């Protein structure tokens, strides 16, 4: 009887850890989906929800690091004007309150997709994108 109780406790602990992991993964995906839907769907309000207020976007142009403010990026997203692009989450990795994620933004009609790399932090129960880098996806 004691062995069955111990086994039941172990099963409950494992299940609780899996539920917690699924919850964190789901919450991170929710934030990334706000970014995808906001940027591709012409919904700047979703970007405001997903981004930290001081977020900047970083990229390389002419072999130099360039910075684009998150505020300017949001301002360039026109309300109700979808881009025709789609996005998919490629990977998520997190520990405690810090996460990294990779997203692909592509046009189903063709063209070179973009790869976005994100850093996220969790505060007050909410995941927020605090940093974004992006590049064009090219054949290796």
NORHUTA-V579571 format. One line per field, one symbol per residue. ss: DSSP state (h for helix, s for strand, l for the rest). psi: psi as a letter, one per 20 degrees, with the letter a starting at -180 (. if undefined). burial: 1 if it has 16 or more other ideal C-beta (glycine too) atoms within 10 Angstrom, else 0. Layout:
BEGIN
ss=???
psi=???
burial=???
END
This chain:
BEGIN
ss=lhhhhhhhhhhhhhhhhhhhhhhhhhhhhhhhhhhhhhhhlllhhhhhhhsllllssssssllsssssshhhhhhhllllllllsssssssssssllssssssssssllllllssssssssssllsssssssssssllll
psi=ghhgggghggggggggggggghgggghghgghhggghghhjlmhhhhhhhqqhjqqpprppkkqpqppqhghgghioppjnqiirrqqphqppqpdjpqqqpqppqphiarprqpppqpqqpqkjpppoippqqrqpqp.
burial=00000000000000000000000100110011011111111011011011100011101000000000010011001000000010101001010000101011110000001111111111000011111101000000
END
